[in-house]
C-alpha cells in the first residue's frame, strides 16, 4: 500500500516492492503470481477498511435511532446518509494512500482488476440499496439509482484526489474539490435519490 499509494502502481516494480519489504523476489512469487495480483489484494484490503468504516458509522446511527430490528424511519435517512458517507470518506481522508489505491491506481490496469473494481462498485450499490430499501426487495430502478450514486460519489472523490496532486486545470483545484463540500453534495444526492426512488 505504501508504494502503490505514494509512487503509483506503474512506477513500482516487483524488485522495488521486495526491497521495501526486505524480502527476496522468490518470496514475492511464492505469494503472488505478479504485481496485478498484489494490487488486487491491496485494493481489496483498502475496500474492506472503507466498507467497515461505512457500516460502523451507519450502524451507530441505526442503534441511536433504536431501529436495529425494523425499518429506518424516513426522518433518520438524512442522518444515516451523512454519517455513513462520512465514515467512508473519512476512511479515505485518514490515509491518502488508501484513497489513491481505491480511486486512482486500480483504474484500467488489467481486465481482472477492472472486474474487481466494478464488482466493488456493485457491492457498494447493494449496501446503499439495502439501507435505503429497509429490507424490502430492491427494484431494478432502485438498483440502477444506487449504482449511479456510487458512480457519482466515486467521480467526485477521484476529482478530489486529482485536485490535491495534479488538477486537470486551474478551476478543478483544491478550492473546488474540498472534501467537506464533496461530503455535503453526495449526502444531498443520496437523500434526494431516496426521496424520489426509494421513499
Buried (B, 14 or more C-beta within 10 A) or exposed (E): BEBBBEBEBEEBEBEEBBEEEEEEEEEBEEEBEEBBBBBBBBBEEBBEBBBEBBBEBBBBBBEEBEBEEEEBEEEBBBBBBBBBBBBBBBBBBEBBBBBBBBBBBBEEBBEEBEEBBEEBBEEBBBBBBBBBBBEEEBEEEBBBBBBBBBEBBBEBBBBBBBBBEEBEEEEEBEEBBEBEEBBEEBBEBBBEBBEEBBE
